[in-house]
Amino acid sequence: MASLCLYSKERPVLAIRLPEDIERRLEKLAKATGRTKTFYAREAILEHLEDLEDVYLAEQRLIALRAGKSRTLTLEEVERELGLDL
């Protein structure tokens, strides 16, 4: 396993352990493009963070539904609650 540290100007922010093959691919990409490994790691995180947040939120919503702590609404119910049932 290789480690990758993402840095701010003041201090390390994140250290990631990567399998050697992924580290080699990242290093190769960085060298080929003149960018840093940190740049690509940051880009990958930013690209997928919203998706991960959506998945987590959906999982939590499903747990709440199954536990009876939440319920679903029909479109008509939502429109009525929002005063959109014209």
N, C-alpha and C positions, 0 to 999 in steps of 0.2 A: 504494500500500500504506500502510495505517495501522499504527501500533504500539500495542500494549496492554501496559502493565506491571502485573504483579501484585506487590503490596507486602506485606511484613511490617512490623512496627512499627520494625524496625531498618534495613532496606535493601531495595532491589528484589530480588525473587526470580526473576522470569521476565519476559521481554519477548517478545511474540508479534507478528509481522507479519501483518496481516489484509488481505484484499482490501477495497477501499473499500465495496463493497456490504454485506459482512458487518459491517464497522465501523458503517455507518449503521443496520443492523438492530439491532445490539447497543445502540447509543446510543439508538435509539427505544424499545427494550424497557426499558432502564434508566430513561429519563425517565418512561415510562408507569407504571412500577411503584414508582418511588422507591428502587430498589436501584441498586447500582453496576455498571458493566460488569465490574469485577473479580469481583463476586459471581457473575455469570452465567458468566464464563469459568471460574472455579474449579468451579462446579457441573457444567459440561459436562465438564471434565477428570475430576472425581471419578466422574461417572456412567459414563464410558466407559473409565476406566483399567483396571478389572478385565477387561473384554472384550479390550482391547489386550494385556494381559499373557497372557491365555488363548491368544490367537492366536499370539503370539510363542512361547510354550511349545510349542504344538502344532506350529508350523513347525520348531522346534529338534528336537522328538521325531521328526518325519518325516525330517529330514536324518540324524539318528542311525540310524534304522531303515534308510534307503536305503544308508547307508555300512557297515552291518553292525555298528555299535557298540552296538546295542540290539536287543531282540526283543519281540515281543508274547507274551502268555500267554492261554491259554484260561481261562474261568471256573473250570473244574475244577482247573487248575494253580494258580491263585491260592488257591482254597479249600484245596488240599492244602498249599501253602507256609505258609498262615496257620493250619493245623490246624483248619480248619472243615469238613473232609470227614467229617461224621458219618454 
